[in-house]
Amino acid sequence: MPRVADHDARHAQISDAVQRLIVRDGLAAVTVARTAAEAGMSVGLVQHYFTAKDEMLLTTFTRVNERFTARVDAAVNRGEAEGRTIAAMLRQALAELVPLDDARRAEFLVRLAFADQAAHSARLAAVQRETLAGVRARVTRAIDNGTECGEVGKGVDTGQQALRIVAFTEGLALHTHIAPDTTPESAVLAALDDHLGRVFTGTCRHRRVQGRASL
């Protein structure tokens, strides 16, 4: 067990260093030597855990996704306890993808770096596709659950709507990154409300719907 804990701690230490380098200096700054210096360890120790830049980026990307998922799950649990609508919980979940504060901005920059690297790596591109498919699937499930409880009308193509919602959110995220001064949080949330309001047009027949808006 101590060896496993040490392995996980080292991975976390290195991936946190990778994220800091990306946020501060960009993807080009991520080398084994600079990562080792940023993490406060030897190059040999970094190479013990990661043999290539792609491996470090993949681990960092995975940790970003885990943090995002944990925040969404916590928000959904609170929403369920408060009896919030599926649309409201989904909006909050999607907002976690938008760089509205320092933590989400750092994660967004990691996702951009991963996308850039994935353009030249079949393995990373496959992970990128799987991640996107997973996000779409979870939004699809939220829409399906909305249909079941009455928030979404019958006959809605849930797959198509999930694609549009995720693409719209990613566009908002990019605009917020490029022009944060003219894309305030209030405008982002209003845009999400407007877009989701075109799909979630009804009222839920249940006061609480367990696990409905997980993303």
DOBA-85877 format. One line per 2 residues: their letters; for each residue x, y negated, z of N, C-alpha, C, O. Coordinates in steps of 0.1 Angstrom, whole numbers, padded with zeros to 4 digits. Each point is the difference from the previous one (the first is absolute). Last residue first. Example, Ala and Ser with C-alpha at 12.3 -4.5 7.8 and 13.67 -1.06 7.14 Angstrom:
% DOBA-85877
sa> 0128,0022,0071,0009,-0011,0000,-0008,-0011,0008,0005,-0011,0001; -0002,0068,-0002,-0009,-0012,0000,0009,-0012,0000,0010,0000,0007
***
This chain:
% DOBA-85877
ls> -0232,-0149,-0154,0007,-0003,-0012,0014,0007,-0001,0007,-0001,-0009; -0060,0003,0036,0015,0003,0000,0006,-0002,-0014,-0006,0004,-0010
ar> -0041,-0011,0028,0008,-0009,-0008,0014,0003,0000,0008,-0009,-0003; -0042,0036,0027,-0005,-0003,-0013,0010,-0008,-0009,0001,0002,-0012
gq> -0005,0020,0060,0011,0003,-0010,-0003,-0004,-0014,0005,0005,-0009; -0047,-0004,0041,0014,0004,0004,0008,0002,-0012,-0003,0008,-0009
vr> -0039,-0040,0017,0004,0011,-0009,0014,0003,0002,0009,-0007,-0004; -0053,-0022,0029,0014,0004,-0001,0002,0011,-0009,-0008,0010,0000
rh> -0034,-0029,0002,0007,-0010,0008,0015,0002,-0001,0007,-0010,-0001; -0040,0025,-0039,0005,0005,0013,0007,-0011,0007,0007,-0009,-0006
rc> -0024,0004,-0038,-0012,0005,0007,0004,0005,0014,-0009,0003,0008; 0031,-0043,-0041,0002,0014,0005,-0012,0004,0009,-0005,-0008,0008
tg> 0004,-0027,-0049,0001,0000,0014,0001,0014,0005,-0008,0009,-0004; 0023,-0032,-0047,-0012,0004,0009,0004,-0001,0015,0010,-0006,0004
tf> 0020,-0002,-0043,-0011,-0009,-0001,-0012,0003,0009,-0009,-0008,0001; 0062,0018,-0016,-0008,0003,0013,-0011,-0010,0001,0001,-0010,0006
vr> 0025,0005,-0044,-0002,0015,0001,-0009,0003,0012,-0009,0009,-0001; 0021,-0053,-0008,-0006,0004,-0013,-0002,0015,0000,-0007,0005,-0009
gl> 0029,-0027,0045,-0014,-0003,0000,-0007,0004,-0013,-0012,0002,0000; 0060,0000,0005,-0007,0011,0007,-0015,-0002,0000,-0008,0010,-0001
hd> 0033,-0045,-0016,0002,0011,-0008,-0007,0012,0005,-0007,0008,-0007; 0007,-0048,0032,-0008,-0001,-0012,0001,0012,-0009,-0010,0005,-0005
dl> 0036,-0006,0044,-0014,0000,0004,-0009,0000,-0013,-0009,0007,-0001; 0055,-0014,-0003,-0003,0014,0002,-0014,0002,0003,-0007,0009,-0004
aa> 0022,-0053,-0001,0000,0007,-0013,-0003,0015,0002,-0007,0005,-0008; 0011,-0032,0047,-0012,-0003,-0008,-0001,0007,-0013,-0010,0004,-0004
lv> 0049,0000,0029,-0011,0008,0006,-0013,-0003,-0006,-0009,0008,-0002; 0047,-0032,-0013,0002,0014,-0003,-0012,0008,0006,-0006,0009,-0007
as> 0008,-0055,0017,-0003,0002,-0014,0001,0015,-0004,-0008,0005,-0007; 0022,-0018,0050,-0015,-0002,-0001,-0004,0003,-0014,-0011,0006,-0003
ep> 0057,-0006,0013,-0007,0012,0004,-0015,-0001,-0001,-0007,0009,-0004; 0037,-0038,-0030,-0001,0002,0015,-0008,0012,0003,-0008,0006,-0008
tt> 0033,-0027,-0034,-0008,0012,0002,-0001,0003,0015,0006,0010,0005; 0021,-0045,-0023,-0013,-0002,-0007,-0009,0012,0001,-0010,0001,-0007
dp> 0053,-0001,0027,-0005,-0013,0004,-0014,-0003,-0006,-0008,-0007,0005; 0035,0046,-0017,-0006,0001,0013,-0007,-0013,0004,-0010,0000,0007
ai> 0028,0023,-0052,-0004,-0013,0004,-0008,0000,0013,-0012,-0003,0001; 0034,0043,-0018,0006,-0010,-0009,-0004,-0015,0005,0009,-0009,0000
ht> -0027,0047,0024,0015,0000,0001,0006,-0011,-0009,0009,-0007,0005; -0055,0013,-0006,0003,-0005,0013,0015,0000,0002,0006,-0009,0006
hl> -0023,0028,-0046,-0002,-0015,0000,0004,-0006,0014,0006,-0011,0000; -0005,0058,-0004,0010,-0006,-0008,-0001,-0015,0000,0010,-0007,0001
al> -0043,0031,0021,0012,0002,0007,0011,-0007,-0008,0009,-0007,0006; -0051,0010,-0026,0000,-0010,0011,0013,0000,0007,0006,-0010,0004
ge> -0011,0044,-0036,0001,-0013,-0006,0000,-0012,0010,0008,-0009,-0001; -0017,0053,0016,0014,-0002,-0003,0003,-0013,-0008,0011,-0006,0002
tf> -0056,0017,0008,0008,-0003,0013,0015,-0002,-0003,0006,-0009,0005; -0034,0022,-0041,-0003,-0014,0004,0008,-0004,0013,0005,-0011,0001
av> -0003,0056,-0016,0007,-0009,-0009,-0002,-0014,0004,0009,-0008,-0001; -0033,0039,0025,0014,0001,0003,0008,-0009,-0009,0009,-0007,0005
ir> -0055,0010,-0013,0002,-0006,0013,0015,0000,0003,0005,-0010,0005; -0019,0032,-0044,-0001,-0015,-0002,0003,-0007,0014,0006,-0010,0000
la> -0008,0058,-0002,0011,-0005,-0008,0000,-0015,0000,0011,-0007,0002; -0047,0027,0019,0012,0001,0008,0012,-0005,-0008,0009,-0007,0006
qq> -0049,0011,-0029,0000,-0012,0009,0012,0001,0010,0005,-0011,0003; -0011,0046,-0034,0003,-0012,-0007,0000,-0012,0009,0009,-0009,-0001
gt> -0021,0051,0020,0014,0000,-0005,0004,-0013,-0007,0010,-0006,0003; -0056,0013,0011,0009,-0003,0011,0015,0000,-0004,0008,-0008,0005
dv> -0055,-0003,-0029,0012,0008,-0003,0011,-0003,0010,0007,-0009,-0001; -0062,0004,0009,0013,-0007,-0002,0011,0010,-0003,0001,0011,0006
gk> -0048,0000,0004,0004,-0001,-0014,0013,-0008,-0002,0004,-0001,-0012; -0035,-0010,0055,0002,0013,-0007,0004,-0003,-0015,-0003,-0010,-0006
gv> 0016,-0026,0045,-0012,0006,-0008,0003,0013,-0007,0012,0003,-0002; 0010,-0022,0049,0003,0000,-0014,-0012,0007,-0007,-0005,0010,0004
eg> 0003,-0014,0042,0007,-0012,-0003,0003,-0002,-0015,0001,-0011,-0005; -0022,0050,0029,-0009,-0010,-0006,0007,-0014,-0003,-0007,-0009,-0005
ce> 0023,0055,0020,-0007,-0006,0011,-0008,-0012,-0005,-0008,-0006,0008; 0033,0034,-0038,-0007,0009,0008,-0009,-0008,0011,-0011,0004,0003
tg> 0041,-0027,-0032,-0012,0005,-0007,-0008,0008,0009,-0013,-0001,-0001; 0053,-0013,0018,-0009,-0011,0000,-0012,0004,-0008,-0011,-0004,0004
nd> 0045,0035,-0002,-0006,-0001,0013,-0010,-0012,0000,-0011,0001,0007; 0037,0003,-0045,-0009,0012,0001,-0008,0000,0013,-0012,0002,0000
ia> 0046,-0034,-0006,-0011,-0003,-0008,-0011,0011,0000,-0012,-0002,0001; 0053,0009,0022,-0008,-0010,0007,-0012,-0004,-0008,-0011,-0002,0006
rt> 0041,0032,-0026,-0008,0007,0011,-0008,-0011,0008,-0011,0003,0004; 0040,-0018,-0038,-0011,0007,-0006,-0009,0006,0011,-0012,0000,0000
vr> 0052,-0019,0013,-0010,-0011,-0003,-0012,0007,-0006,-0012,-0004,0003; 0047,0032,0005,-0005,-0004,0013,-0010,-0011,-0002,-0010,-0001,0007
ar> 0033,0016,-0045,-0008,0011,0005,-0007,-0004,0013,-0012,0003,0002; 0045,-0031,-0021,-0013,0000,-0008,-0010,0010,0005,-0012,-0003,0001
vg> 0055,0003,0018,-0007,-0013,0004,-0013,0000,-0007,-0011,-0003,0006; 0040,0038,-0018,-0006,0002,0014,-0008,-0012,0004,-0010,0001,0006
al> 0033,-0003,-0047,-0012,0009,-0001,-0006,0002,0014,-0012,0001,0001; 0052,-0025,-0004,-0011,-0008,-0006,-0013,0009,0000,-0011,-0005,0003
te> 0050,0026,0010,-0004,-0010,0010,-0012,-0008,-0005,-0009,-0002,0008; 0030,0032,-0037,-0007,0008,0010,-0006,-0010,0011,-0011,0002,0005
rq> 0039,-0019,-0039,-0013,0004,-0006,-0009,0007,0011,-0012,-0003,0001; 0057,-0009,0010,-0008,-0012,-0002,-0014,0004,-0005,-0010,-0006,0005
va> 0041,0040,-0002,-0004,-0004,0013,-0009,-0012,0000,-0010,-0001,0007; 0030,0014,-0047,-0010,0010,0004,-0005,-0003,0014,-0012,0001,0002
al> 0047,-0027,-0018,-0012,-0003,-0008,-0011,0009,0004,-0012,-0004,0001; 0055,0012,0016,-0007,-0011,0007,-0013,-0004,-0007,-0009,-0004,0007
ra> 0035,0037,-0029,-0004,0005,0014,-0008,-0011,0007,-0010,0003,0006; 0030,-0013,-0048,-0012,0008,-0001,-0005,0005,0013,-0012,0001,0003
sh> 0040,-0046,-0014,0001,0013,0007,-0013,0008,-0001,-0010,-0005,0005; 0017,-0041,-0019,0012,0006,-0006,0003,0014,0007,0010,0006,-0002
aa> -0047,-0036,0014,0000,-0001,-0015,0012,0007,-0006,0000,0003,-0012; -0005,-0007,0059,-0008,0011,-0006,0000,0000,-0015,-0002,0010,-0006
qd> 0022,-0045,0032,0008,0011,-0001,-0007,0012,-0006,0007,0008,-0007; -0032,-0047,0014,0011,-0003,-0009,0009,0012,-0002,0004,0004,-0011
af> -0039,-0001,0043,-0005,0000,-0014,0011,-0003,-0010,0000,0007,-0010; 0011,-0010,0055,-0002,0014,-0003,-0005,0001,-0014,0004,0009,-0008
al> 0001,-0052,0026,0013,0006,-0003,-0002,0015,-0004,0007,0004,-0009; -0045,-0027,0022,0005,-0005,-0012,0013,0006,-0004,0002,0004,-0012
rv> -0020,0007,0054,-0008,0006,-0011,0005,-0005,-0014,0000,0008,-0009; 0019,-0028,0047,0005,0014,-0001,-0008,0007,-0011,0006,0007,-0008
lf> -0020,-0050,0019,0013,0000,-0007,0006,0013,-0002,0007,0003,-0010; -0046,-0007,0036,-0003,-0002,-0015,0013,-0001,-0008,0000,0005,-0011
ea> 0003,-0001,0058,-0005,0012,-0006,-0003,-0002,-0015,0003,0009,-0008; 0009,-0047,0033,0011,0009,-0001,-0004,0013,-0006,0008,0006,-0009
rr> -0042,-0036,0017,0009,-0005,-0010,0012,0009,-0002,0004,0003,-0011; -0033,0005,0046,-0006,0005,-0012,0008,-0005,-0012,0001,0006,-0011
ad> 0013,-0021,0054,0000,0015,-0001,-0005,0005,-0013,0006,0009,-0006; -0009,-0056,0015,0014,0005,-0002,0001,0015,-0002,0008,0005,-0008
dl> -0054,-0025,-0006,0008,-0004,0011,0014,0006,-0002,0002,0007,-0010; -0036,-0002,-0022,-0006,-0011,0007,0008,-0004,0012,-0003,-0011,0006
pv> 0003,0043,-0051,0011,-0005,0009,-0005,-0013,0007,0004,-0011,-0004; -0034,0056,-0011,0004,-0014,-0005,0010,-0006,0010,-0002,0001,0012
le> -0020,0042,-0006,0009,0001,-0012,0005,-0014,-0004,0009,0000,-0009; -0041,0007,0044,0013,0004,0005,0010,0002,-0012,0012,0000,0003
al> -0058,-0011,-0010,0008,-0011,0003,0014,0003,0006,0009,-0008,0000; -0042,0042,-0009,0006,-0005,-0012,0009,-0012,0002,0011,-0002,-0006
aq> -0037,0019,0042,0011,0010,-0004,0007,-0005,-0012,0012,0001,-0001; -0048,-0026,0016,0011,-0001,0009,0011,0009,-0004,0012,-0003,0001
rl> -0052,0006,-0025,0007,-0013,-0003,0012,-0001,0009,0011,-0004,-0004; -0039,0041,0011,0009,0001,-0012,0007,-0013,-0003,0011,0001,-0004
ma> -0042,-0001,0040,0012,0008,0003,0009,0002,-0012,0013,0000,0001; -0054,-0022,-0008,0009,-0008,0009,0013,0008,0004,0010,-0006,0000
ai> -0043,0029,-0026,0006,-0011,-0007,0009,-0008,0008,0011,-0004,-0005; -0037,0037,0026,0011,0006,-0007,0007,-0011,-0008,0013,0000,-0001
tr> -0037,-0017,0045,-0003,0006,-0013,0012,0007,-0007,0011,-0004,0004; -0014,-0001,0051,0001,-0008,-0012,-0004,0007,-0012,0000,0013,-0001
ge> 0001,-0002,0051,-0011,0002,-0009,0000,-0009,-0012,-0010,-0004,-0005; 0043,0011,0043,-0008,-0012,0000,-0012,0001,-0010,-0008,-0010,0000
ae> 0039,0046,0004,-0005,-0003,0014,-0009,-0012,0000,-0009,-0001,0009; 0030,0011,-0050,-0011,0010,0004,-0005,-0002,0013,-0012,0000,0003
gr> 0048,-0027,-0016,-0012,-0003,-0008,-0012,0009,0003,-0011,-0004,0002; 0054,0013,0016,-0006,-0012,0007,-0013,-0003,-0007,-0010,-0003,0007
nv> 0035,0036,-0027,-0005,0005,0013,-0007,-0011,0008,-0010,0002,0006; 0032,-0013,-0047,-0013,0008,-0002,-0006,0005,0013,-0012,-0001,0002
aa> 0054,-0021,-0001,-0010,-0009,-0003,-0014,0006,-0002,-0010,-0004,0004; 0048,0031,0003,-0003,-0007,0012,-0011,-0010,-0002,-0009,-0001,0008
dv> 0026,0024,-0045,-0007,0009,0008,-0004,-0007,0013,-0012,0002,0005; 0039,-0026,-0034,-0013,0001,-0006,-0009,0010,0009,-0011,-0003,0003
ra> 0056,-0004,0008,-0007,-0012,0003,-0015,0002,-0005,-0009,-0005,0006; 0039,0040,-0015,-0003,-0001,0014,-0008,-0012,0003,-0009,0000,0009
tf> 0025,0006,-0053,-0011,0009,0003,-0004,0000,0015,-0012,0000,0004; 0049,-0026,-0018,-0013,-0005,-0006,-0011,0009,0004,-0011,-0005,0004
re> 0053,0019,0008,-0004,-0012,0008,-0013,-0005,-0005,-0009,-0003,0008; 0028,0037,-0033,-0004,0005,0012,-0005,-0011,0010,-0010,0001,0007
nv> 0030,-0012,-0049,-0014,0006,-0002,-0005,0005,0013,-0012,-0001,0003; 0056,-0015,-0003,-0009,-0011,-0002,-0015,0006,-0002,-0009,-0006,0006
rt> 0044,0037,-0003,-0003,-0006,0013,-0009,-0012,-0001,-0009,-0002,0008; 0022,0023,-0048,-0008,0009,0008,-0003,-0006,0014,-0012,0001,0004
ft> 0042,-0023,-0032,-0013,-0001,-0006,-0010,0009,0008,-0011,-0005,0003; 0056,0008,0008,-0005,-0013,0004,-0014,-0002,-0005,-0008,-0005,0008
tl> 0031,0044,-0022,-0003,0000,0015,-0006,-0013,0005,-0009,0000,0008; 0023,0001,-0053,-0011,0009,0002,-0004,0001,0015,-0012,-0001,0003
lm> 0051,-0022,-0015,-0011,-0008,-0004,-0013,0009,0003,-0010,-0006,0004; 0051,0027,0002,-0002,-0011,0011,-0013,-0008,-0003,-0008,-0003,0009
ed> 0022,0035,-0041,-0004,0007,0012,-0003,-0010,0011,-0010,0001,0007; 0028,-0017,-0048,-0014,0004,-0001,-0005,0007,0012,-0012,-0003,0004
ka> 0058,-0008,-0006,-0009,-0012,0002,-0014,0004,-0001,-0009,-0005,0008; 0042,0044,0005,-0002,-0009,-0011,-0009,-0012,0004,-0007,0002,0010
tf> 0020,0035,0019,0010,0002,-0010,-0001,-0010,-0012,0010,-0002,-0008; -0024,0007,0064,-0004,-0004,-0014,0011,0001,-0009,0011,-0006,0002
yh> -0005,0019,0043,-0014,0001,-0001,-0006,-0003,-0013,-0010,0005,-0004; 0057,-0006,0013,-0004,0012,0005,-0015,0002,-0001,-0005,0011,-0002
qv> 0026,-0052,-0010,0000,0010,-0011,-0003,0014,0005,-0004,0009,-0007; 0006,-0044,0038,-0011,-0003,-0009,0000,0011,-0011,-0011,0005,-0003
lg> 0047,-0004,0032,-0012,0005,0007,-0012,-0003,-0009,-0009,0008,0000; 0051,-0022,-0015,-0001,0014,0000,-0013,0005,0007,-0005,0010,-0005
vs> 0016,-0056,0005,-0004,0005,-0014,-0002,0015,0000,-0010,0005,-0005; 0005,-0029,0053,0010,0003,-0010,-0006,0004,-0014,-0012,0005,0000
mg> -0014,-0038,0035,0005,0013,0000,0010,0002,-0011,0002,-0009,-0008; -0035,-0028,0018,0009,0001,0010,0006,0014,0002,0002,0005,0011
ae> -0034,-0026,-0044,-0005,0010,0010,0009,0001,0012,-0003,0006,0011; 0015,-0033,-0048,-0012,-0005,0005,-0006,0008,0012,-0005,-0005,0009
aa> 0043,0021,-0033,0004,-0012,0007,-0013,-0006,0007,0001,-0004,0012; -0008,0040,-0041,0008,0004,0012,0003,-0012,0009,-0002,0001,0012
tr> -0017,-0010,-0054,-0010,0006,0009,0007,0005,0013,-0005,-0003,0011; 0032,-0013,-0045,-0007,-0011,0006,-0010,0005,0010,-0003,-0006,0010
av> 0027,0039,-0035,0009,-0008,0009,-0008,-0011,0007,0002,-0002,0012; -0025,0028,-0044,0003,0008,0011,0009,-0008,0010,-0003,0000,0012
tv> -0029,-0029,-0041,0011,0010,-0004,0002,0008,0013,-0004,-0004,0011; -0029,-0038,-0028,-0001,0013,0007,0011,0010,-0006,-0003,0005,-0011
aa> -0007,-0051,-0005,0008,0000,0012,0001,0014,0007,0008,0003,0009; -0036,-0014,-0047,0014,0002,-0004,0009,0001,0012,0012,0005,-0001
lg> -0059,-0014,0006,0003,0014,-0002,0015,0002,-0004,0006,0010,0004; -0019,-0054,0025,-0005,0006,-0012,0006,0015,-0002,0009,0004,0008
dr> -0004,-0038,0030,0009,-0002,-0011,-0004,0007,-0013,0006,-0002,-0011; -0032,0000,0054,0010,-0011,0001,0007,-0003,-0013,0002,-0011,-0004
vi> -0033,0048,0009,-0007,-0012,0003,0009,-0012,-0001,-0004,-0011,-0005; 0023,0054,-0001,-0009,-0003,-0011,-0007,-0014,0003,-0001,-0008,-0009
lr> 0028,0026,0043,0008,-0005,-0012,-0009,-0004,-0011,0003,-0010,-0007; -0024,0028,0045,0006,-0013,0003,0008,-0005,-0012,-0001,-0012,-0003
qv> -0015,0056,0000,-0011,-0010,-0001,0005,-0014,0003,-0003,-0009,-0008; 0033,0045,0014,-0003,-0002,-0014,-0011,-0011,-0002,0001,-0008,-0009
ad> 0009,0021,0053,0011,-0008,-0006,-0003,-0002,-0015,0003,-0012,-0005; -0032,0040,0027,-0002,-0013,0005,0010,-0010,-0005,-0002,-0011,-0004
si> 0008,0057,-0005,-0011,-0006,-0008,-0004,-0014,0004,-0003,-0008,-0008; 0036,0032,0034,0005,-0003,-0014,-0011,-0006,-0008,0003,-0010,-0007
qa> -0015,0023,0050,0011,-0010,0001,0004,-0004,-0014,0002,-0012,-0003; -0031,0049,0007,-0007,-0013,0003,0010,-0012,0000,-0003,-0010,-0005
hr> 0021,0054,0001,-0008,-0004,-0012,-0007,-0013,0002,0000,-0009,-0009; 0021,0026,0046,0010,-0004,-0009,-0007,-0004,-0013,0003,-0011,-0006
ad> -0029,0030,0039,0004,-0014,0004,0010,-0005,-0010,0000,-0012,-0003; -0015,0056,-0003,-0011,-0010,-0003,0005,-0014,0004,-0003,-0009,-0007
hd> 0032,0044,0018,-0001,-0001,-0015,-0011,-0010,-0003,0003,-0009,-0009; 0002,0019,0054,0012,-0007,-0005,-0001,-0002,-0015,0003,-0011,-0005
av> -0035,0038,0025,-0002,-0013,0004,0011,-0009,-0005,-0003,-0012,-0004; 0008,0057,-0003,-0011,-0005,-0008,-0003,-0014,0003,-0001,-0009,-0009
rp> 0032,0031,0036,0006,-0001,-0013,-0011,-0006,-0010,0003,-0009,-0008; -0016,0020,0052,0008,-0012,0000,0006,-0003,-0014,0001,-0011,-0004
m> -0026,0052,0010,-0008,-0012,0000,0008,-0013,0000,-0003,-0009,-0008
***
